[in-house]
Amino acid sequence: MEAEHIEGAAVMQSYTNDSTVKSRAFDECYSLEYVHIPEGVAAIGREAFSSCSRLKEVFIPSSVRSIEAAAFRRCSSLTMITLPDNLAFIGEAAFAECSDLEEIKLPTQLPHIGAMAFSECGALLRANLPYGLKVLGAGCFMECSSLKEVTIPDTLLSIGMLTFAYCTDLSNIVIPQSITAIGPYAFCGCESLRSISIPQGVKSIGDQAFAGCTSLENIIIPPSVVALGDDIADFRNLETIGVVEGSPAHQYLLKNFGSLRRFSASLSYLPPWLYQ
């Protein structure tokens, strides 16, 4: 594929169906401000526009199905991106460190978002994850410090390691019934998170999944959770801990905190019929 450069713009001219913007094609083009990718392009290659620090606007056509690793990493002037409905794959760190990115318009169905894809996007305010999402990579939204709203679809089966770690403005999140595992450090350092209700069906919670959530007041752990990692939360700072008596979560608390007299929290025993 060839491209014409016009006063800070890249207009791609020579292409065929299923062609690719090659890896590192425009990497570190510091004067590039506008990119128009033509219809027919199927993939945007690895690091294709990485570190284009003045890039403000990108047109991505409906033919694009794959955005590869670090394709737009460190495009620090990009404030909004609209992704086409046919997109099936966002690679690792594809939009990482886009520090001015406030809004992402994701397609209505998207099966795969890679690890660290939107990490360190410090201006990002919300993430409405699409129905049909199957894979949400580790650290996908890590250190998105302005992130306030997240919608997780009930097609996702797990929340991986560090997925929302250090999202310091995130105050509320609804975990859907489809989730079976919450990975280590998944919500670590979410200082504004006040309450968390883990749905029945979750089987495992990883190490320090909610560690450093200094505003967390209430947590409910259902009897389906049979594997709990080390220090999943700072239980001593909580107001209420909800468990079913005799459940693995209850046994975990007894094992780690003895008589529970060291808690300032009130231990709330939930009726087992809630989970039948």
KEKE-3310 file (N, C-alpha, C; in steps of 0.2 Angstrom, whole numbers, plus 5000, padded with zeros to 4 digits):
npx = (5004:5002:5005:5000:5007:5000:5002:5003:4994:4989:4984:4979:4982:4985:4979:4972:4958:4957:4970:4984:4988:5005:5016:5023:5022:5019:5026:5031:5029:5030:5024:5012:4994:4982:4973:4967:4960:4957:4942:4942:4954:4959:4966:4976:4992:5005:5011:5008:5004:5011:5016:5014:5013:5006:4994:4977:4965:4957:4951:4943:4939:4924:4928:4939:4945:4954:4965:4981:4994:4999:4996:4991:4998:5003:4998:4996:4988:4976:4959:4947:4940:4932:4927:4925:4910:4912:4924:4934:4945:4956:4972:4986:4990:4985:4979:4986:4992:4987:4986:4977:4965:4948:4936:4929:4922:4915:4913:4896:4897:4910:4923:4936:4947:4963:4977:4981:4976:4969:4976:4983:4977:4974:4964:4952:4934:4923:4919:4910:4908:4906:4892:4894:4908:4921:4934:4944:4958:4972:4975:4969:4962:4970:4976:4969:4965:4954:4943:4926:4914:4909:4903:4900:4898:4886:4892:4905:4917:4927:4936:4951:4969:4974:4965:4956:4965:4970:4962:4957:4946:4935:4920:4909:4904:4896:4896:4893:4882:4888:4901:4915:4927:4938:4952:4970:4973:4964:4955:4963:4969:4959:4953:4941:4931:4917:4907:4905:4897:4898:4893:4883:4891:4903:4919:4932:4943:4956:4973:4974:4964:4955:4963:4969:4958:4953:4941:4932:4917:4908:4906:4901:4901:4898:4892:4897:4910:4925:4938:4950:4962:4977:4975:4964:4956:4956:4950:4949:4945:4932:4914:4904:4903:4897:4893:4889:4885:4897:4901:4914:4920:4917:4924:4937:4938:4938:4949:4960:4958:4955:4945:4938:4937:4945:4940:4934:4923:4905:4900:4890:4878:4872:4856:4856:4846:4845:4854:4850)
npy = (4994:5011:5028:5045:5060:5074:5089:5086:5075:5058:5050:5036:5027:5017:5001:4985:4974:4966:4970:4976:4989:4991:4984:4996:5006:5020:5023:5034:5045:5061:5073:5069:5072:5068:5054:5044:5029:5019:5011:4993:4989:4977:4975:4983:4985:4979:4992:5001:5015:5020:5030:5042:5057:5069:5065:5067:5063:5049:5040:5025:5012:5001:4989:4985:4972:4969:4976:4977:4973:4987:4996:5010:5015:5026:5038:5052:5064:5060:5060:5054:5039:5030:5014:5001:4992:4979:4975:4963:4960:4967:4971:4968:4981:4990:5003:5009:5020:5032:5046:5057:5052:5052:5046:5030:5023:5008:4993:4985:4972:4962:4951:4950:4958:4963:4961:4974:4984:4997:5002:5014:5025:5040:5049:5043:5041:5032:5015:5006:4990:4978:4968:4950:4950:4940:4938:4948:4955:4954:4967:4977:4989:4995:5008:5018:5032:5041:5034:5031:5024:5008:4996:4979:4965:4951:4940:4939:4928:4929:4940:4946:4946:4961:4969:4981:4988:5001:5010:5024:5032:5025:5021:5012:4996:4984:4967:4954:4940:4930:4929:4919:4919:4930:4938:4939:4954:4961:4972:4980:4994:5002:5016:5023:5014:5008:4998:4981:4967:4951:4940:4925:4910:4914:4907:4908:4919:4930:4933:4947:4954:4964:4973:4987:4995:5007:5014:5005:4998:4988:4971:4956:4939:4925:4908:4900:4903:4895:4895:4906:4919:4925:4939:4945:4957:4971:4967:4972:4985:4986:4989:4980:4962:4950:4934:4916:4906:4894:4892:4892:4905:4910:4900:4904:4917:4914:4906:4915:4925:4921:4922:4932:4944:4954:4962:4977:4977:4972:4956:4948:4936:4927:4921:4904:4901:4911:4908:4897)
npz = (5000:4996:5001:5001:5007:5014:5020:5034:5033:5029:5016:5009:4994:4985:4985:4988:4990:5006:5009:5019:5031:5033:5045:5056:5047:5048:5059:5072:5065:5067:5063:5058:5057:5053:5047:5033:5030:5017:5011:5009:5015:5026:5038:5051:5053:5065:5076:5067:5067:5078:5091:5084:5088:5086:5080:5077:5071:5064:5051:5050:5040:5036:5032:5039:5049:5059:5071:5074:5087:5097:5087:5087:5098:5110:5103:5107:5105:5101:5103:5102:5095:5083:5080:5067:5063:5059:5065:5072:5080:5092:5095:5107:5117:5108:5108:5119:5131:5125:5129:5129:5125:5126:5123:5117:5103:5102:5092:5089:5091:5096:5097:5103:5113:5116:5128:5138:5130:5130:5140:5152:5147:5151:5151:5148:5149:5150:5146:5136:5135:5121:5117:5115:5117:5121:5125:5135:5138:5149:5160:5152:5154:5163:5174:5169:5174:5174:5172:5174:5171:5167:5157:5157:5146:5147:5140:5142:5151:5160:5171:5169:5175:5182:5175:5177:5186:5196:5192:5196:5198:5197:5203:5204:5199:5189:5190:5178:5178:5170:5173:5178:5184:5193:5191:5197:5205:5198:5201:5208:5218:5215:5220:5222:5222:5230:5234:5231:5223:5221:5209:5210:5204:5200:5203:5207:5214:5212:5219:5228:5222:5225:5232:5240:5237:5244:5248:5248:5255:5257:5253:5245:5245:5236:5239:5228:5226:5227:5227:5234:5233:5240:5251:5246:5248:5258:5272:5284:5284:5279:5280:5279:5277:5267:5268:5265:5279:5283:5270:5257:5257:5269:5277:5273:5278:5292:5293:5290:5298:5310:5325:5320:5327:5325:5315:5310:5303:5300:5300:5289:5288:5275:5269:5263:5253:5245:5234:5228)
capx = (5000:5006:5001:5002:5007:4998:5002:5001:4989:4991:4979:4981:4980:4986:4977:4968:4954:4961:4977:4986:4993:5010:5019:5027:5022:5020:5028:5035:5028:5028:5020:5005:4988:4975:4974:4961:4962:4952:4938:4945:4959:4957:4970:4981:4998:5008:5014:5008:5004:5013:5020:5012:5011:5001:4988:4971:4959:4958:4945:4944:4933:4920:4932:4945:4943:4959:4969:4986:4997:5002:4995:4990:5001:5006:4996:4994:4984:4970:4954:4941:4941:4926:4929:4920:4906:4915:4930:4934:4951:4960:4978:4989:4992:4983:4978:4989:4996:4984:4984:4971:4959:4942:4930:4930:4915:4917:4907:4891:4899:4918:4924:4942:4951:4969:4980:4984:4973:4968:4980:4986:4973:4972:4958:4946:4929:4919:4920:4904:4910:4900:4889:4898:4915:4923:4941:4946:4965:4975:4978:4966:4960:4974:4979:4964:4963:4948:4937:4921:4909:4911:4898:4903:4892:4886:4895:4912:4917:4932:4940:4958:4974:4975:4961:4954:4969:4972:4956:4956:4940:4929:4916:4904:4904:4891:4899:4887:4881:4892:4908:4916:4934:4941:4960:4974:4974:4959:4953:4968:4970:4953:4952:4935:4926:4913:4904:4906:4893:4901:4888:4884:4893:4910:4922:4938:4945:4964:4977:4974:4959:4952:4968:4971:4952:4953:4935:4927:4914:4904:4908:4897:4905:4893:4895:4900:4917:4928:4946:4951:4969:4980:4974:4959:4954:4958:4944:4948:4943:4926:4909:4900:4906:4892:4894:4884:4889:4900:4904:4922:4922:4917:4930:4943:4939:4940:4956:4964:4957:4953:4939:4935:4936:4950:4937:4929:4917:4900:4900:4883:4877:4867:4853:4858:4841:4847:4858:4847)
capy = (5000:5017:5034:5052:5064:5081:5094:5082:5070:5052:5048:5030:5027:5010:4996:4980:4971:4962:4972:4978:4994:4987:4986:5002:5010:5027:5024:5040:5051:5066:5078:5067:5074:5066:5048:5041:5023:5018:5005:4987:4987:4972:4975:4988:4981:4981:4998:5005:5022:5020:5036:5048:5061:5074:5062:5069:5061:5043:5036:5017:5009:4995:4983:4983:4967:4968:4981:4973:4976:4994:5000:5017:5016:5033:5043:5056:5069:5057:5061:5050:5034:5026:5008:4999:4986:4972:4973:4956:4959:4973:4968:4970:4988:4994:5011:5010:5027:5037:5050:5062:5048:5052:5042:5025:5020:5001:4990:4982:4965:4962:4945:4950:4964:4961:4963:4981:4987:5004:5004:5021:5031:5043:5054:5039:5042:5027:5010:5001:4984:4976:4961:4946:4950:4933:4939:4954:4954:4956:4974:4980:4996:4997:5014:5023:5035:5045:5030:5032:5020:5002:4991:4972:4961:4944:4935:4938:4923:4930:4947:4944:4950:4969:4972:4987:4990:5008:5015:5027:5036:5020:5020:5007:4991:4978:4961:4950:4933:4925:4929:4913:4920:4936:4937:4943:4962:4964:4979:4983:5001:5006:5019:5025:5008:5008:4992:4976:4961:4946:4935:4917:4908:4915:4901:4910:4926:4929:4937:4955:4956:4971:4976:4995:4998:5010:5017:4999:4997:4982:4965:4950:4934:4920:4901:4897:4905:4890:4897:4913:4920:4929:4946:4948:4963:4973:4966:4976:4992:4986:4990:4974:4957:4946:4927:4911:4903:4887:4892:4892:4911:4910:4897:4908:4922:4910:4903:4920:4930:4918:4923:4938:4950:4959:4965:4982:4976:4967:4950:4947:4929:4927:4915:4900:4900:4916:4906:4891)
capz = (5000:4996:5004:4999:5013:5012:5025:5040:5032:5026:5012:5006:4987:4981:4989:4985:4995:5011:5010:5026:5032:5035:5052:5057:5041:5049:5066:5074:5060:5072:5060:5055:5061:5050:5043:5030:5028:5012:5011:5006:5019:5031:5044:5052:5056:5072:5077:5060:5068:5085:5093:5080:5094:5084:5076:5080:5068:5060:5048:5049:5036:5038:5029:5044:5054:5064:5073:5078:5093:5097:5081:5089:5104:5111:5099:5113:5103:5099:5108:5101:5090:5081:5077:5063:5066:5057:5068:5076:5084:5094:5098:5113:5118:5102:5110:5125:5132:5121:5135:5128:5122:5131:5121:5112:5101:5100:5088:5093:5093:5096:5102:5106:5115:5118:5134:5139:5124:5132:5147:5153:5143:5157:5150:5146:5154:5150:5142:5135:5131:5117:5118:5111:5119:5124:5128:5138:5140:5155:5160:5146:5156:5169:5175:5166:5180:5174:5170:5179:5170:5163:5156:5155:5144:5150:5136:5145:5156:5166:5171:5170:5179:5181:5170:5179:5191:5197:5189:5203:5198:5196:5210:5204:5193:5190:5187:5176:5180:5166:5175:5183:5187:5194:5191:5202:5205:5193:5203:5213:5218:5213:5226:5223:5222:5237:5235:5226:5224:5216:5207:5211:5197:5201:5206:5209:5215:5212:5224:5229:5217:5227:5237:5239:5236:5251:5249:5248:5262:5257:5248:5245:5241:5236:5240:5222:5226:5230:5227:5235:5233:5246:5253:5240:5249:5265:5275:5291:5282:5277:5285:5279:5273:5266:5266:5268:5284:5281:5263:5257:5259:5277:5280:5271:5283:5298:5293:5289:5303:5317:5328:5316:5332:5323:5310:5311:5299:5302:5296:5288:5285:5269:5268:5257:5248:5240:5229:5225)
cpx = (5004:5002:5004:5001:5005:4997:4999:4996:4992:4985:4981:4978:4980:4984:4973:4964:4959:4968:4978:4990:4999:5013:5024:5027:5022:5022:5033:5035:5025:5023:5013:4999:4982:4977:4967:4963:4956:4948:4942:4951:4956:4960:4975:4986:5001:5012:5014:5008:5007:5017:5019:5009:5006:4995:4982:4965:4961:4952:4947:4938:4930:4924:4937:4942:4948:4964:4975:4989:5000:5001:4994:4993:5004:5004:4992:4990:4977:4965:4948:4942:4934:4929:4923:4916:4908:4921:4929:4940:4954:4966:4981:4991:4990:4982:4981:4993:4994:4981:4978:4964:4953:4936:4932:4923:4917:4911:4902:4893:4907:4920:4931:4945:4957:4972:4982:4981:4972:4971:4983:4983:4970:4966:4951:4941:4925:4921:4914:4906:4905:4898:4893:4905:4916:4930:4942:4953:4967:4977:4974:4964:4965:4977:4975:4961:4957:4942:4932:4915:4911:4905:4901:4897:4892:4888:4902:4912:4922:4934:4947:4963:4974:4971:4959:4959:4971:4968:4954:4949:4934:4926:4911:4905:4900:4895:4893:4888:4886:4899:4909:4923:4935:4948:4963:4974:4969:4957:4957:4969:4965:4950:4945:4929:4923:4910:4905:4901:4895:4895:4889:4886:4901:4913:4928:4939:4953:4967:4976:4969:4956:4957:4969:4964:4950:4946:4930:4924:4910:4906:4903:4900:4900:4896:4898:4908:4921:4936:4947:4959:4971:4977:4969:4957:4956:4952:4943:4945:4935:4920:4905:4903:4900:4894:4889:4888:4891:4902:4911:4924:4922:4923:4937:4944:4941:4947:4961:4964:4954:4946:4935:4934:4941:4947:4933:4922:4912:4900:4892:4882:4871:4863:4854:4853:4842:4850:4856:4843)
cpy = (5006:5023:5040:5056:5071:5085:5091:5077:5064:5050:5042:5029:5020:5005:4991:4977:4966:4964:4975:4984:4991:4989:4991:5006:5018:5028:5030:5045:5057:5071:5076:5069:5071:5059:5046:5035:5021:5011:4999:4985:4983:4973:4981:4985:4983:4987:5002:5013:5024:5027:5042:5053:5067:5072:5064:5066:5055:5041:5029:5015:5003:4989:4981:4978:4966:4974:4978:4977:4983:4998:5008:5019:5023:5038:5048:5062:5066:5057:5057:5045:5031:5020:5004:4993:4979:4970:4967:4956:4966:4970:4971:4977:4992:5001:5013:5017:5032:5042:5055:5058:5048:5047:5036:5023:5013:4998:4986:4975:4965:4956:4946:4957:4962:4964:4970:4986:4995:5006:5011:5026:5035:5048:5050:5040:5036:5021:5005:4995:4980:4969:4956:4945:4943:4934:4946:4953:4957:4964:4979:4988:4998:5004:5019:5027:5039:5041:5029:5026:5014:4998:4984:4968:4954:4939:4934:4933:4925:4938:4945:4948:4957:4972:4979:4990:4997:5012:5019:5031:5031:5019:5015:5002:4986:4972:4956:4943:4928:4924:4923:4914:4927:4936:4941:4950:4965:4971:4982:4990:5005:5010:5022:5020:5008:5002:4987:4970:4956:4941:4928:4915:4909:4910:4903:4917:4926:4934:4944:4958:4963:4974:4983:4998:5002:5013:5011:4998:4991:4977:4959:4945:4928:4913:4898:4898:4899:4891:4904:4914:4924:4936:4949:4955:4965:4973:4970:4983:4992:4987:4983:4969:4952:4939:4922:4907:4896:4887:4893:4899:4912:4906:4900:4913:4919:4908:4909:4925:4928:4919:4929:4944:4955:4963:4971:4981:4971:4962:4948:4940:4929:4921:4910:4900:4906:4914:4899:4892)
cpz = (5000:4999:5002:5006:5010:5018:5032:5039:5028:5022:5008:4999:4984:4986:4985:4991:4999:5011:5017:5026:5036:5042:5052:5051:5042:5056:5067:5068:5064:5069:5058:5060:5059:5046:5040:5027:5023:5013:5007:5011:5025:5038:5045:5056:5062:5071:5071:5061:5075:5085:5088:5085:5092:5081:5080:5078:5064:5058:5047:5046:5039:5036:5034:5049:5060:5065:5077:5083:5092:5091:5082:5095:5105:5106:5104:5112:5101:5104:5108:5095:5089:5077:5073:5066:5064:5060:5073:5081:5086:5098:5104:5112:5112:5103:5116:5125:5127:5127:5135:5126:5128:5129:5115:5110:5098:5096:5092:5095:5091:5100:5106:5107:5119:5125:5133:5133:5125:5138:5146:5148:5149:5157:5148:5151:5155:5145:5142:5131:5127:5119:5113:5112:5123:5127:5129:5141:5146:5155:5155:5148:5162:5168:5170:5172:5180:5173:5176:5178:5165:5163:5153:5153:5147:5145:5138:5151:5161:5165:5173:5174:5177:5177:5171:5185:5190:5192:5195:5204:5198:5202:5210:5198:5194:5186:5185:5178:5176:5169:5180:5186:5187:5195:5196:5200:5200:5195:5208:5212:5215:5219:5228:5223:5229:5238:5229:5228:5219:5215:5209:5204:5197:5205:5209:5209:5216:5218:5223:5224:5218:5232:5235:5237:5243:5252:5249:5255:5262:5251:5250:5241:5242:5237:5234:5222:5230:5231:5228:5236:5239:5246:5247:5241:5256:5269:5282:5290:5280:5282:5285:5275:5273:5264:5268:5273:5282:5274:5263:5258:5266:5280:5279:5276:5290:5299:5293:5295:5310:5319:5324:5321:5329:5317:5313:5308:5302:5297:5295:5284:5281:5269:5262:5252:5243:5234:5226:5219)
residu = (MET:GLU:ALA:GLU:HIS:ILE:GLU:GLY:ALA:ALA:VAL:MET:GLN:SER:TYR:THR:ASN:ASP:SER:THR:VAL:LYS:SER:ARG:ALA:PHE:ASP:GLU:CYS:TYR:SER:LEU:GLU:TYR:VAL:HIS:ILE:PRO:GLU:GLY:VAL:ALA:ALA:ILE:GLY:ARG:GLU:ALA:PHE:SER:SER:CYS:SER:ARG:LEU:LYS:GLU:VAL:PHE:ILE:PRO:SER:SER:VAL:ARG:SER:ILE:GLU:ALA:ALA:ALA:PHE:ARG:ARG:CYS:SER:SER:LEU:THR:MET:ILE:THR:LEU:PRO:ASP:ASN:LEU:ALA:PHE:ILE:GLY:GLU:ALA:ALA:PHE:ALA:GLU:CYS:SER:ASP:LEU:GLU:GLU:ILE:LYS:LEU:PRO:THR:GLN:LEU:PRO:HIS:ILE:GLY:ALA:MET:ALA:PHE:SER:GLU:CYS:GLY:ALA:LEU:LEU:ARG:ALA:ASN:LEU:PRO:TYR:GLY:LEU:LYS:VAL:LEU:GLY:ALA:GLY:CYS:PHE:MET:GLU:CYS:SER:SER:LEU:LYS:GLU:VAL:THR:ILE:PRO:ASP:THR:LEU:LEU:SER:ILE:GLY:MET:LEU:THR:PHE:ALA:TYR:CYS:THR:ASP:LEU:SER:ASN:ILE:VAL:ILE:PRO:GLN:SER:ILE:THR:ALA:ILE:GLY:PRO:TYR:ALA:PHE:CYS:GLY:CYS:GLU:SER:LEU:ARG:SER:ILE:SER:ILE:PRO:GLN:GLY:VAL:LYS:SER:ILE:GLY:ASP:GLN:ALA:PHE:ALA:GLY:CYS:THR:SER:LEU:GLU:ASN:ILE:ILE:ILE:PRO:PRO:SER:VAL:VAL:ALA:LEU:GLY:ASP:ASP:ILE:ALA:ASP:PHE:ARG:ASN:LEU:GLU:THR:ILE:GLY:VAL:VAL:GLU:GLY:SER:PRO:ALA:HIS:GLN:TYR:LEU:LEU:LYS:ASN:PHE:GLY:SER:LEU:ARG:ARG:PHE:SER:ALA:SER:LEU:SER:TYR:LEU:PRO:PRO:TRP:LEU:TYR:GLN)
# end
